[in-house]
Each structure stands twice: as structure tokens, then as C-alpha cells.
């Protein structure tokens, strides 16, 4: 019932060395009563209920109802329930009812709930043009 999982070795890398297993990273929480001045970077997830005056680069960002970012955001996934004054660049962006974004959003996917306020431009990620295959005639 409580047996240990089988020890799996990581997949080999292209250069012949084995890749180190990635340790799970706990999400970081910036509480409602915290204000940060300066840039914030993390390989993990961040839940922001406080304020950040600076730029942010994280894997996944959730801005709570009391959260505020004054600066640019770069992430894989961004969910906004609070306020952002600055640019947002992410693969997936979701603005919840009651959120307020003042700035451009560059995205692959964008969802805006009824009641969200967005003042800026929505810019779709540029996709590289794929080459059309040449037609080969049988002549």
C-alpha cells in the first residue's frame, strides 16, 4: 500500500550526459501587506496579493484581487484578478472580472471575462511563416 515508487533514471541528453532530475519548486506568495521595489525573477510560480513596482519574469503568475504590478511582466501563464500598469507578455493571459490592465498584452491566447477592464493593445505572438511544399509534376 505504501511502497516506494520505482526509481526512474532521467532521459539521456544529446551530448551523452544524463540530465539532472528537476526538483519541484514551491510557489512563492507575496502577501497583501507586502510592497516590493525592484525586479523579480523566478523559475517557479508566483502568487501576488501585494504590490510590485518593477519588472517581473516568472514561469506562472497569478495576481490576486489586491495585487498590483507597476512594470512589465514576462511569463508562460498570467492570470490577473488585480491591477497591472505596464506590458504583459505571455503565452496565455486571462483577465478575470474586476481586473484592470493598463498596457499592451502580447499573447498566444487571451481570455477576458465580462467585467474586466483592459486599456491597451492586444498583440498576437508572431508565428514564423512555414514554407509551402513545392508541387512536383509528373511531366
C-alpha positions in Angstrom: 0.0 0.0 0.0 2.8 2.5 0.9 5.5 1.2 -1.4 8.2 3.4 -2.7 7.9 4.4 -6.4 10.3 2.8 -8.8 13.5 4.9 -9.2 13.4 6.2 -12.8 16.6 7.4 -14.4 16.4 10.7 -16.3 16.4 10.6 -20.1 19.9 10.9 -21.6 20.8 14.3 -23.1 22.1 14.8 -26.7 25.6 15.3 -25.5 25.7 11.9 -23.8 25.5 13.2 -20.2 22.4 12.4 -18.1 20.1 15.3 -17.4 19.6 16.0 -13.7 16.1 15.5 -12.5 14.3 18.7 -11.9 13.2 19.3 -8.3 9.7 20.7 -8.0 9.7 24.4 -7.0 7.1 25.6 -4.5 5.0 28.6 -5.5 6.1 31.9 -4.0 3.5 34.1 -2.3 3.7 37.8 -1.9 1.2 38.7 0.8 -1.3 41.6 0.6 0.7 43.7 3.1 4.0 43.4 1.2 5.3 46.0 -1.3 8.4 45.1 -3.4 10.6 47.7 -5.2 12.7 46.4 -8.0 12.7 43.4 -10.4 11.5 39.9 -9.5 12.6 36.8 -11.3 11.7 33.1 -10.6 11.8 29.8 -12.4 8.6 28.8 -10.5 5.1 30.1 -9.9 4.3 33.4 -8.1 1.0 34.4 -6.4 1.0 38.1 -5.9 -1.5 39.7 -3.5 0.8 42.6 -2.6 2.4 45.2 -4.9 5.5 45.1 -7.1 7.0 48.2 -8.5 9.4 46.8 -11.1 9.6 44.2 -13.8 8.7 40.6 -13.3 9.9 37.4 -15.1 8.4 34.2 -13.8 7.0 30.9 -15.1 3.4 31.3 -14.0 1.9 34.4 -12.4 -1.4 34.8 -10.5 -2.3 38.3 -9.4 -4.9 38.3 -6.7 -7.7 40.8 -6.2 -5.4 43.0 -4.1 -2.4 42.5 -6.3 -0.7 45.3 -8.2 2.2 45.3 -10.7 3.7 48.6 -12.0 6.1 47.4 -14.6 6.4 44.7 -17.3 5.5 41.1 -16.9 7.0 38.1 -18.8 5.7 34.6 -18.1 4.3 31.4 -19.6 0.9 31.9 -18.0 -0.6 35.0 -16.4 -3.9 35.2 -14.5 -5.0 38.7 -13.4 -7.6 39.4 -10.8 -6.0 42.7 -9.6 -4.3 45.5 -11.4 -1.4 45.8 -13.9 0.1 49.1 -15.1 2.6 48.0 -17.8 3.1 45.5 -20.5 2.2 41.8 -20.3 3.9 39.2 -22.4 2.8 35.5 -22.0 1.6 32.5 -24.0 -1.7 32.5 -22.1 -3.3 35.5 -20.4 -6.6 35.6 -18.6 -8.3 38.7 -17.2 -10.9 38.0 -14.6 -14.0 40.1 -13.8 -12.8 43.1 -11.7 -9.3 43.1 -13.0 -7.7 46.2 -14.5 -4.9 46.2 -17.1 -3.4 49.5 -18.5 -0.9 48.5 -21.1 -0.3 46.2 -24.1 -0.7 42.5 -23.9 1.4 40.2 -26.2 0.0 36.7 -26.2 -0.8 33.5 -28.0 -4.1 33.1 -26.1 -6.1 35.8 -24.4 -9.3 35.4 -22.4 -11.2 38.4 -21.0 -14.2 37.9 -18.6 -17.1 40.2 -18.6 -16.3 43.0 -16.0 -12.6 43.1 -16.7 -11.1 46.4 -17.7 -8.4 46.4 -20.4 -6.9 49.6 -21.8 -4.2 48.9 -24.3 -3.4 46.8 -27.4 -3.8 43.1 -27.8 -0.8 41.8 -29.8 -0.7 38.2 -31.0 2.7 36.4 -30.9 4.2 36.4 -34.4 4.2 32.9 -35.8 7.0 32.1 -38.2 5.9 31.6 -41.8 6.1 28.0 -42.9 7.4 27.2 -46.3 4.8 25.8 -48.7 5.8 22.4 -50.1 6.6 22.6 -53.8 4.2 20.7 -56.1 6.0 18.0 -58.1 4.5 17.4 -61.5 4.6 14.0 -63.2 5.7 15.5 -66.6 
